[in-house]
Amino acid sequence: MTAIQDYAAVAGEDVINHLRQLAAPLQGLKVVHVNSTRLGGGVAEILVKLVPLTKELGLDAVWEVIRGGERFYECTKNFHNGVQGKQVPMADTLLKVYERTNAENAEELRRILEEADIVFIHDPQPLPLLKACPNRKGKWVWRCHIDLSHPYRPVWKYLRKFVVDYDASVFSLSDFAQPLPHTLYLIPPSIDPLSEKNMDLPESEVLGIRTKFNIDPDRPMMLQVSRFDRFKDPVGVIRAYRLAKTFAPSLQLVLAGGEATDDPEGEAVLAEVRSEVNEDKDAHILLLPPDAHVTINALQRSADIVVQKSIKEGFGLTVTEAMWKGKAVIGGNTGGIRLQVVNHHTGFLVNTPEGAALRIRHLLQRPERAQEMGLKAKELVREDFLITRHVKEYLSLMVALIYGDEERVELEMKPHE
C-alpha cells in the first residue's frame, strides 16, 4: 500500500505537510464511506485510495458496501439515468425494493453508522440509510458523483426527500448541484499518480500490451476507455473512427472497458457495440476485468488519439488518466470533461462524431501540436486533480463539519519523524 509520504515526489513536500496539519485536529475521528460496489467505476477507484490515506493520517476511516439484488440495481440504474436527464420508469414495485434493500443493509450497518462521527453516502444507491439510523450521533454527507444539473424531475423529487435530511452535500462541479436546505461543497474527483493505472511503465511493457491484443504497433491507434454505458457513447466513437478512417486508412480503434457490478445495462450496450463494429478487424473491443489497471495504463500510454466522447459525464477519470500520461484528449462537451479539457489547449471538446473525426485528423496531421497540448494537460492534472488535493479537500470539509461552530481551530503541526 502506498504511504502518504510517497506522494511528496509528485506533489511536493509542502503538500504532504499541509495534509498532516489539516489532519491534526481530526485524530481518531470515526469516518464511514458507503457505496454500492468495490469493483468498477470511478467511485470505487477513488475510495480504494482515499480511505487508506485518511486512515494513515490518523482518522479511523472505513469503507462499507451495500448489497442488493437484480431488481435493486435495475432501480438504481434508472435513478442514475434519470438524474442525468433521461425519462425513466418510476414503478412503485421497484421503489419498494429500493427502500427495503436499504432497510436490510441498515440492519447490518446500523451500529457502525450510528457511532460514526462523519458518514459519507456516495450516490443514490445507499441514500435512504440515513432515515434508517434514527440514533445517529455524527454528521451525514451525501456525495453525488453524477451530473444533477438537469434531472428528470420525478426522479429528483423522489430522491430529494432523502437528501434534504443530510447535513451537507458534495458535488463535483457547481453546475451539477441542485438547491438544498443545507451547505453544499464542491470537490472534483482525482487520480492516484502512483497506482498501477497511472505509474510509469517501461516501453517494453507498453509494446507488449499492444502485441497481446493484436494491435499493430506501427499504425496509429485511437482509444476510448470506459464502461460500456450509453452515456459514454461508444457507438458514436465507432462512427467517429469510421469517418476518420476515410483520411487515415491505417487507423485502429480500441474500445476498452469493463462492467460495474451495480450496472445491469452493460451487457446490452456491449452487444450494441459489437453489432456496430461488425467484422471490422481494425476495431478492437476489449472487455477487461476490474483489476486490469496495468493494461489500461499501457493502452493509454501507447494511444496516438485518446477520446472520451461522453454525452453525460460526472467527471471522467479516464480523461484525467490520459492527460496525466501527456495525452491531448478529445472529449465530449459535457460535465466534468469541460473542467479538464481546456478547448484548444489541453485537448478538444466535441459534440458530434463528425466533430470528433475533424479533431482526430488535426492531431494525426500535427503530432507536435498533440505533444504540446499533452504537456499542458499533464501539468493541469498535477496542479488540480491528484489524490493529494482530494484528500486535502475532504479533510477541510471534515474540519468544517466538526469545528464549524468554533471561532478558532488549532492546526499546529508536530514535527514529522
Order of alpha helices (4+ residues) and beta strands (2+ residues): alpha-alpha-beta-alpha-beta-alpha-alpha-beta-beta-alpha-beta-beta-alpha-beta-alpha-beta-alpha-beta-alpha-beta-alpha-beta-alpha-beta-alpha-alpha-alpha
